């Protein structure tokens, strides 16, 4: 193991290479996700709305309910309902 200035070079290289591989995998997954959105759009689905649904599904029920309540309140305050 090469130690330069108190840094273990081999260990650092290992971390960097692992991160690089993960970044490559992440880029490939992002491309796959874009392809799925393109397919959905081609079948008539609204991708913008799908993205909103994905965000909502990540929230637990209480957080989702709170956001919907506040959104409704804001819309009423602006005369949108």
C-alpha positions in Angstrom: 0.0 0.0 0.0 1.4 3.4 -1.0 1.2 6.0 1.7 1.6 9.6 0.5 1.2 12.4 2.9 -0.7 10.2 5.3 -3.1 8.9 2.6 -3.3 5.2 1.7 -3.1 5.5 -2.1 -4.4 1.9 -2.8 -7.4 2.3 -0.6 -8.2 5.7 -2.1 -7.9 4.3 -5.6 -10.3 1.5 -4.6 -12.9 3.9 -3.4 -12.5 6.1 -6.5 -12.9 3.2 -8.9 -15.9 1.8 -7.0 -17.6 5.3 -7.2 -16.7 5.5 -10.9 -18.4 2.1 -11.6 -21.5 3.1 -9.6 -21.6 6.4 -11.6 -21.6 4.4 -14.8 -24.4 2.2 -13.5 -26.4 5.3 -12.4 -26.0 6.8 -15.9 -27.2 3.5 -17.5 -30.2 3.4 -15.2 -31.0 7.0 -16.0 -31.0 6.2 -19.7 -33.3 3.2 -19.0 -35.7 5.5 -17.1 -35.7 8.0 -19.9 -36.6 5.2 -22.3 -39.5 4.1 -20.1 -40.8 7.7 -20.0 -40.5 8.0 -23.8 -42.4 4.7 -24.2 -45.1 5.9 -21.9 -45.3 9.2 -23.7 -45.6 7.3 -27.0 -48.6 5.5 -25.6 -50.3 8.7 -24.7 -49.4 9.1 -21.0 -48.5 12.6 -19.6 -44.9 12.2 -18.4 -45.1 15.4 -16.3 -48.0 14.0 -14.4 -46.3 10.6 -14.1 -43.3 12.4 -12.4 -45.6 14.0 -10.0 -47.2 10.7 -9.1 -43.8 9.2 -8.6 -42.9 12.0 -6.1 -46.2 11.5 -4.3 -45.6 7.7 -4.0 -42.3 8.3 -2.2 -44.1 10.2 0.6 -45.9 8.4 3.4 -49.6 8.9 3.7 -49.4 11.6 6.4 -46.9 13.7 4.4 -48.9 13.3 1.2 -52.2 14.3 3.0 -50.5 17.3 4.5 -49.2 18.5 1.1 -52.6 18.0 -0.5 -54.2 20.0 2.3 -51.8 22.9 2.0 -52.1 22.8 -1.8 -55.9 23.0 -1.6 -55.6 25.9 0.9 -53.3 27.8 -1.4 -55.5 27.2 -4.4 -58.6 28.4 -2.5 -56.7 31.5 -1.3 -55.8 32.3 -4.9 -59.4 31.7 -6.2 -58.4 28.7 -8.2 -61.2 26.5 -6.9 
